[in-house]
Amino acid sequence: MRIAIIAPLVARIQEPQLGGSQAVVADLAAGLQNRGHEVHVYAATGSAIPGVTVIDTGVDATALARLLYRHGQSRTSDAGAADRAFATVYASVRQVAYDVVHNHAFDPPAVLLASVLESPVVHTLHLPPDPAMAAALGEARRSQKPPTIAAVSASQAEAWRALAPVDLILPDGVPVERIPWSAAGGDGVVFAGRFSPEKGAEDAIRIAREAGVRIDLYGEPYDPEYARTRVRSHAGEPGVAIHGGFIRSDLWRIMAGASAVLCPTKWDEPFGMVAAEAQAAGTPVIAYRRGALSEIVIDGRTGFLVAPDDVAAAARALLGVRDIKRQACRQHAVEHLGLDASLAAHERLYQTVRAKTNVRPHA
């Protein structure tokens, strides 16, 4: 099949990735390409995915910085910039006959402007419910060529269905076969993720401190003010080391050498890429019981889930990770969290939507 993937334009698709959705797009595109499909990724200037055709949309991600998701805040309206950016993208997409167009961008114009395409369209939701995005999805579903709408977890789908239609769950996956794992972790813990309120880096520091263990934090300053005042302000404190973002292959090795990975999220996690990667590395996860983390982590077997915001409970759970068998973490990832299963699910969906719209197949 010939597949167009529309990446979020608020960040480049380039290691180290700014967030999980950028990693998902890179893995999906490379995986589908390796399975014999022709994949074109439409992305912000400066993006690159080894082995995949990345089409430079001419969009400077920094010009769309006001559209970055901020947990607990209304998204800043900059409809003009988003309209222009996605109008440019879809004008380019229309020049090629695709079997399917798969949008991963979070912006209402990315949904609304896709309605003019001849190819069948799939939209994957990567964030918690948003009224503006829900309105766009509802309008698109009333068009002559309604799109297919996918969520990445059961909990996310349930939350979105209160506002907008969701057709199916299309889970993310991690490249387990590329992730090294260790049967014996070290004595420190790791936090990995963007430095923004919803990911809980500040809570991770508090949990490690209460448990009396060393913590290394790896992330990009997605929210500069939060990163400066709530995370980097702890740099130099005993037992706390703050690092920038690392490419994933290096981060996976770091995870494999940790005693645990902390995921104290402050939002309803749509999927939980870091938790999945940690288990693939054989490392238990300590997480708040929010969103899809209950689907990703097996409480008591591949880590521990505690009540949201309960730092003391998370610290106590951290002291119990010695009872978690790291082989069980790896096995769970192999059997349930792998990229291959996700790729196969994408292929099945693409074949279905192509058949429904009578698009002539491309090799």
TIFILUM-870915 format. One record per residue (C-alpha): residue number from 1; residue in one letter; x, y, z. Coordinates in steps of 0.5 Angstrom, whole numbers. Example, Ala and Ser with C-alpha at 12.3 -4.5 7.8 and 13.67 -1.06 7.14 Angstrom:
- nr;rest;X;Y;Z
- 1;a;25;-9;16
- 2;s;27;-2;14
# end
This chain:
- nr;rest;X;Y;Z
- 1;m;0;0;0
- 2;r;2;7;-1
- 3;i;1;11;6
- 4;a;1;18;8
- 5;i;3;19;15
- 6;i;1;26;18
- 7;a;6;28;24
- 8;p;4;33;29
- 9;l;7;39;27
- 10;v;9;42;33
- 11;a;15;39;34
- 12;r;20;36;29
- 13;i;21;28;28
- 14;q;28;27;30
- 15;e;32;24;36
- 16;p;31;25;42
- 17;q;24;26;41
- 18;l;20;31;44
- 19;g;14;26;46
- 20;g;11;20;45
- 21;s;7;21;39
- 22;q;13;23;36
- 23;a;16;17;37
- 24;v;10;13;35
- 25;v;10;16;28
- 26;a;17;15;27
- 27;d;16;7;29
- 28;l;10;6;25
- 29;a;13;9;19
- 30;a;19;5;19
- 31;g;16;-1;21
- 32;l;11;0;16
- 33;q;16;1;11
- 34;n;20;-5;13
- 35;r;14;-9;12
- 36;g;14;-7;4
- 37;h;9;-1;4
- 38;e;11;6;1
- 39;v;11;11;7
- 40;h;11;18;6
- 41;v;11;22;13
- 42;y;9;30;12
- 43;a;13;33;18
- 44;a;16;40;20
- 45;t;22;42;17
- 46;g;28;39;20
- 47;s;25;32;21
- 48;a;28;25;19
- 49;i;26;18;20
- 50;p;32;13;18
- 51;g;30;9;12
- 52;v;23;13;11
- 53;t;21;18;6
- 54;v;20;25;10
- 55;i;17;30;6
- 56;d;19;37;9
- 57;t;12;41;9
- 58;g;16;48;10
- 59;v;13;49;17
- 60;d;17;51;22
- 61;a;15;48;29
- 62;t;17;54;33
- 63;a;12;58;30
- 64;l;7;53;32
- 65;a;10;53;39
- 66;r;3;56;42
- 67;l;-1;50;40
- 68;l;3;45;45
- 69;y;-1;42;49
- 70;r;-1;44;56
- 71;h;-4;40;62
- 72;g;-10;44;66
- 73;q;-10;50;61
- 74;s;-14;51;55
- 75;r;-10;51;49
- 76;t;-8;57;46
- 77;s;-12;59;40
- 78;d;-8;60;34
- 79;a;-12;58;29
- 80;g;-9;62;23
- 81;a;-3;59;24
- 82;a;-5;52;24
- 83;d;-10;53;18
- 84;r;-4;55;14
- 85;a;0;50;16
- 86;f;-5;44;15
- 87;a;-7;47;8
- 88;t;0;47;6
- 89;v;0;40;8
- 90;y;-6;37;5
- 91;a;-5;41;-2
- 92;s;2;37;-2
- 93;v;-2;30;0
- 94;r;-7;31;-6
- 95;q;-2;31;-11
- 96;v;-1;24;-9
- 97;a;-5;18;-10
- 98;y;-5;15;-3
- 99;d;-9;8;-1
- 100;v;-10;11;6
- 101;v;-8;18;10
- 102;h;-7;17;17
- 103;n;-7;24;21
- 104;h;-3;24;28
- 105;a;-4;31;29
- 106;f;-8;34;35
- 107;d;-10;40;32
- 108;p;-18;41;29
- 109;p;-15;44;22
- 110;a;-12;37;21
- 111;v;-18;34;22
- 112;l;-23;39;18
- 113;l;-18;40;12
- 114;a;-17;33;11
- 115;s;-25;32;9
- 116;v;-23;34;2
- 117;l;-18;29;1
- 118;e;-20;23;-4
- 119;s;-16;18;0
- 120;p;-19;15;6
- 121;v;-17;18;12
- 122;v;-16;15;19
- 123;h;-15;20;25
- 124;t;-11;17;31
- 125;l;-12;21;38
- 126;h;-6;22;42
- 127;l;-9;26;48
- 128;p;-14;27;53
- 129;p;-21;29;51
- 130;d;-21;36;48
- 131;p;-28;40;46
- 132;a;-25;44;40
- 133;m;-22;37;37
- 134;a;-28;34;39
- 135;a;-32;39;35
- 136;a;-28;38;29
- 137;l;-28;30;29
- 138;g;-36;31;30
- 139;e;-36;36;24
- 140;a;-32;31;20
- 141;r;-36;25;21
- 142;r;-42;29;18
- 143;s;-38;30;11
- 144;q;-39;26;5
- 145;k;-33;22;7
- 146;p;-33;21;14
- 147;p;-26;19;17
- 148;t;-24;13;22
- 149;i;-23;15;29
- 150;a;-18;11;33
- 151;a;-16;11;40
- 152;v;-9;8;43
- 153;s;-12;5;49
- 154;a;-19;3;52
- 155;s;-19;8;58
- 156;q;-18;14;53
- 157;a;-23;11;48
- 158;e;-28;11;54
- 159;a;-26;18;56
- 160;w;-27;21;49
- 161;r;-33;17;47
- 162;a;-37;22;52
- 163;l;-35;28;47
- 164;a;-34;25;40
- 165;p;-35;18;36
- 166;v;-29;13;37
- 167;d;-29;7;32
- 168;l;-24;3;35
- 169;i;-18;2;39
- 170;l;-11;2;35
- 171;p;-6;1;41
- 172;d;1;3;40
- 173;g;7;-1;41
- 174;v;14;-1;43
- 175;p;20;-4;39
- 176;v;21;-10;44
- 177;e;27;-13;40
- 178;r;31;-7;39
- 179;i;31;-6;47
- 180;p;36;-9;51
- 181;w;34;-12;58
- 182;s;37;-14;64
- 183;a;35;-19;69
- 184;a;39;-15;75
- 185;g;38;-8;75
- 186;g;42;-3;79
- 187;d;40;1;85
- 188;g;38;8;82
- 189;v;31;10;79
- 190;v;30;13;73
- 191;f;24;18;70
- 192;a;24;19;63
- 193;g;19;24;59
- 194;r;18;31;57
- 195;f;19;36;63
- 196;s;12;39;63
- 197;p;6;38;69
- 198;e;3;32;66
- 199;k;9;27;66
- 200;g;10;28;74
- 201;a;18;29;74
- 202;e;17;33;81
- 203;d;13;28;84
- 204;a;18;23;81
- 205;i;24;27;85
- 206;r;19;27;92
- 207;i;18;19;91
- 208;a;25;18;90
- 209;r;27;22;96
- 210;e;22;19;101
- 211;a;24;12;99
- 212;g;32;14;100
- 213;v;34;12;93
- 214;r;38;16;87
- 215;i;34;19;81
- 216;d;36;20;74
- 217;l;31;25;70
- 218;y;32;25;63
- 219;g;27;30;59
- 220;e;26;36;54
- 221;p;24;42;57
- 222;y;17;42;54
- 223;d;14;47;59
- 224;p;20;51;60
- 225;e;18;55;66
- 226;y;16;48;69
- 227;a;22;45;67
- 228;r;26;51;70
- 229;t;22;52;77
- 230;r;20;45;79
- 231;v;25;40;76
- 232;r;32;44;74
- 233;s;32;47;81
- 234;h;33;41;84
- 235;a;40;40;80
- 236;g;46;39;85
- 237;e;41;36;91
- 238;p;44;30;94
- 239;g;41;24;90
- 240;v;38;28;84
- 241;a;41;28;77
- 242;i;38;32;72
- 243;h;39;30;64
- 244;g;37;33;58
- 245;g;33;28;53
- 246;f;37;22;50
- 247;i;36;18;44
- 248;r;32;12;45
- 249;s;37;7;44
- 250;d;41;10;50
- 251;l;35;11;54
- 252;w;33;4;54
- 253;r;40;2;56
- 254;i;39;7;62
- 255;m;33;4;64
- 256;a;35;-3;63
- 257;g;40;-1;69
- 258;a;35;2;73
- 259;s;32;-2;79
- 260;a;25;2;77
- 261;v;22;7;72
- 262;l;18;12;75
- 263;c;11;14;72
- 264;p;7;19;77
- 265;t;3;22;71
- 266;k;-1;28;73
- 267;w;-6;26;67
- 268;d;-10;21;65
- 269;e;-4;17;61
- 270;p;-7;16;54
- 271;f;-2;10;53
- 272;g;4;10;57
- 273;m;10;9;52
- 274;v;15;10;57
- 275;a;12;5;62
- 276;a;12;0;56
- 277;e;19;1;54
- 278;a;21;0;61
- 279;q;18;-7;62
- 280;a;21;-9;55
- 281;a;28;-7;59
- 282;g;26;-12;64
- 283;t;25;-6;69
- 284;p;19;-5;74
- 285;v;15;1;73
- 286;i;12;5;79
- 287;a;6;9;77
- 288;y;0;13;79
- 289;r;-7;9;77
- 290;r;-9;14;72
- 291;g;-11;13;65
- 292;a;-8;7;61
- 293;l;-3;5;66
- 294;s;-7;0;69
- 295;e;-7;-3;62
- 296;i;0;-3;61
- 297;v;3;-5;68
- 298;i;1;-11;71
- 299;d;0;-9;79
- 300;g;4;-13;83
- 301;r;7;-17;77
- 302;t;11;-12;73
- 303;g;11;-6;78
- 304;f;6;-3;82
- 305;l;0;2;81
- 306;v;-2;7;87
- 307;a;-7;12;88
- 308;p;-6;18;84
- 309;d;-2;23;87
- 310;d;0;19;93
- 311;v;7;20;94
- 312;a;8;16;100
- 313;a;5;10;97
- 314;a;9;10;91
- 315;a;15;11;96
- 316;r;13;4;99
- 317;a;12;1;93
- 318;l;19;3;90
- 319;l;22;-1;96
- 320;g;18;-7;94
- 321;v;21;-8;87
- 322;r;26;-13;89
- 323;d;20;-18;89
- 324;i;18;-16;82
- 325;k;21;-21;77
- 326;r;25;-18;71
- 327;q;24;-23;67
- 328;a;16;-22;68
- 329;c;17;-15;66
- 330;r;20;-17;59
- 331;q;15;-23;58
- 332;h;9;-18;59
- 333;a;12;-13;54
- 334;v;14;-19;49
- 335;e;7;-22;49
- 336;h;3;-15;50
- 337;l;6;-9;48
- 338;g;10;-10;42
- 339;l;11;-6;36
- 340;d;9;-12;31
- 341;a;2;-13;34
- 342;s;1;-5;33
- 343;l;3;-6;26
- 344;a;-1;-11;24
- 345;a;-7;-8;27
- 346;h;-5;-2;23
- 347;e;-5;-6;16
- 348;r;-12;-9;18
- 349;l;-15;-3;19
- 350;y;-12;0;12
- 351;q;-14;-5;8
- 352;t;-21;-5;11
- 353;v;-22;3;10
- 354;r;-19;2;3
- 355;a;-24;-3;1
- 356;k;-30;1;4
- 357;t;-28;7;-1
- 358;n;-26;3;-7
- 359;v;-19;6;-7
- 360;r;-15;2;-13
- 361;p;-10;-1;-9
- 362;h;-2;1;-10
- 363;a;3;-4;-10
# end
